[in-house]
Amino acid sequence: MSMETKPIKESLPRLSFIKSLRRKKMKKFEYKCVFILGLGERTTRILNEYGQSGWELVATSWVWHYFKREIN
């Protein structure tokens, strides 16, 4: 079983790509888990209030609603 090795020049573009990723700052988020019990209109009103405050709904599980928003 022989293993091929790549010349150093072929691996340089990959290295510069990795370095460029390190320079970019990752976005930071805060998260909130909210218990919302109600029917359509009430739930819609509450979700819209969170949306107006900058929260994005990312998941739901029964009556639990999970939100996130970016931290500046």
C-alpha positions, 0 to 999 in steps of 0.5 A, a space after each residue: 500500500 503506497 501513500 501519495 504525498 502532495 507537493 508543498 505548493 498544492 497545499 498552500 492555497 488551502 493554508 491561505 483559505 484557513 488563515 482567511 477564516 481565522 481573520 473573520 470574526 464569528 457572529 455571537 448570539 444569545 438564546 431564549 427559551 419561552 413557554 407560550 401556551 395559547 391558540 393562534 392569535 395569542 401565540 402570533 401576537 407574542 411571537 410578533 412582539 419577540 420579533 420586533 425586539 430582534 428575536 428570531 424563532 429558530 425552533 419549537 417543541 410543543 409549547 416551548 419556543 426557542 429564539 436567538 438574536 445576534 449580540 453586537 
